[in-house]
Amino acid sequence: MSKTRTFLFPAAPSPLLSSTLILAARIAIGLPFLSHGVAKWAAFESLAMEFPDPLGVGSTISLLLVIFAEVVCSIGFILGAAYRLCLLPMIFTMAMAFFVIHADDTFAGRELPLIYLLVFIIMYIAGPGYFSLDTAMRRIYGLPTK
């Protein structure tokens, strides 16, 4: 009976375990997101003229903003550097993709932006964890880490 109870009601997770899982999630989610941006960057010339422009700033500028979110910000996300600041463009990009760019698509066509959006919001709330450059910088400057 006690094994069942322990399985159903485990002890609170340790901060080390939680931070390890957050690091794993940053890598597992960040690398595929980064690959989307690298692919857009590689195809910049062909995409620049036809890229969606939901903000009215021009296709080229919209593409540059998406590449910034998907490349630069995802690197910061993976490393945990300026973590929450990096997540804001990533969240905005996926919100625009889900609610505006793919609004008329079937749910299957909108599913990936929605998954990224929800994960990024959850990761924003969770924070970067102990294994991040933000936490290392807080330790270097003598700021409390929690």
C-alpha positions as a printed Julia matrix, in Angstrom:
146×3 Matrix{Float64}:
  0.0    0.0     0.0
  2.8    2.45    0.81
  4.4    1.97   -2.64
  1.1    2.81   -4.28
  0.66   5.85   -2.04
  4.22   6.99   -2.79
  3.61   6.55   -6.51
  0.32   8.45   -6.43
  1.48  11.16   -4.04
  5.22  11.63   -4.5
  7.25  14.05   -2.46
  7.67  17.58   -3.79
 10.24  17.68   -6.57
 13.68  18.86   -5.61
 14.86  22.2    -7.02
 17.75  20.34   -8.69
 15.37  17.97  -10.47
 13.07  20.81  -11.51
 15.99  22.84  -12.88
 17.29  19.81  -14.75
 13.88  19.26  -16.34
 13.63  22.95  -17.27
 17.09  22.76  -18.88
 16.03  19.65  -20.82
 12.85  21.42  -21.96
 14.8   24.51  -23.02
 17.04  22.33  -25.19
 14.3   20.03  -26.51
 12.02  22.92  -27.48
 14.65  25.52  -28.34
 16.64  23.49  -30.86
 13.7   22.66  -33.16
 12.52  26.28  -32.92
 16.04  27.42  -33.81
 16.05  25.1   -36.82
 12.91  26.82  -38.16
 14.7   30.16  -37.97
 17.89  28.84  -39.58
 15.81  27.43  -42.45
 14.14  30.83  -42.94
 17.53  32.54  -42.79
 18.93  30.15  -45.41
 15.98  30.84  -47.71
 15.93  34.58  -46.98
 16.15  35.72  -50.62
 13.25  33.58  -51.79
 11.08  34.28  -48.71
 11.69  38.04  -48.42
  9.24  39.07  -51.15
  6.38  36.74  -50.26
  6.62  36.5   -46.47
  3.39  37.4   -44.62
  3.26  40.96  -43.29
  0.66  41.05  -40.5
  2.12  44.2   -38.9
  2.22  46.26  -42.1
  5.99  46.85  -41.92
  6.85  45.04  -45.15
  7.61  41.43  -45.93
 11.37  41.78  -45.53
 11.12  43.44  -42.11
  8.54  40.86  -40.97
 10.87  38.06  -42.06
 13.81  39.68  -40.24
 11.72  39.97  -37.06
 10.73  36.31  -37.26
 14.34  35.25  -37.91
 15.41  37.33  -34.89
 12.81  35.6   -32.71
 13.57  32.13  -34.03
 17.38  32.37  -34.13
 18.7   34.98  -31.71
 15.97  34.63  -29.11
 15.92  30.84  -29.23
 19.69  30.79  -28.58
 19.09  33.01  -25.53
 16.22  30.72  -24.51
 18.38  27.6   -24.78
 21.26  29.16  -22.82
 18.96  30.83  -20.3
 20.43  34.25  -21.15
 18.03  37.2   -20.9
 15.55  34.34  -20.69
 12.23  36.11  -20.21
 13.25  38.95  -22.52
 14.02  36.39  -25.24
 10.71  34.64  -24.7
  8.63  37.75  -25.4
  9.4   37.9   -29.17
  9.04  34.12  -29.36
  5.6   34.26  -27.73
  4.55  37.19  -29.94
  5.74  35.41  -33.1
  3.82  32.24  -32.28
  0.71  34.2   -31.3
  0.82  35.99  -34.66
  1.39  32.69  -36.46
 -1.5   30.98  -34.69
 -4.08  33.79  -34.53
 -3.29  35.77  -37.72
 -1.07  34.05  -40.3
 -2.66  30.59  -40.05
 -6.1   31.76  -38.9
 -7.84  30.24  -41.94
 -5.87  26.98  -41.87
 -7.22  23.75  -40.44
 -6.31  23.0   -36.85
 -3.61  20.61  -38.07
 -1.95  23.55  -39.82
 -2.17  25.68  -36.69
 -1.19  23.01  -34.2
  2.59  23.56  -34.14
  2.41  27.34  -33.51
 -0.13  26.66  -30.74
  2.11  24.08  -29.08
  5.1   26.43  -29.22
  2.96  29.29  -27.9
  1.68  27.32  -24.93
  5.1   25.88  -24.09
  6.71  29.33  -24.3
  4.08  30.81  -21.97
  4.59  27.98  -19.48
  8.38  28.34  -19.7
  8.07  32.11  -19.2
  6.16  31.48  -15.98
  8.52  28.7   -14.84
 11.66  30.76  -15.35
 15.06  29.61  -16.59
 15.92  27.33  -13.68
 19.22  27.0   -11.88
 21.2   25.86  -14.94
 21.08  29.11  -16.91
 23.31  32.04  -17.71
 20.83  34.33  -15.94
 21.3   32.41  -12.7
 25.07  32.37  -13.16
 25.06  36.14  -13.63
 22.93  36.6   -10.52
 25.49  34.56   -8.54
 28.42  36.55  -10.02
 26.8   39.86   -9.05
 25.76  38.57   -5.63
 22.02  38.84   -6.3
 19.63  36.37   -4.69
 18.8   33.36   -6.87
 15.5   32.73   -5.0
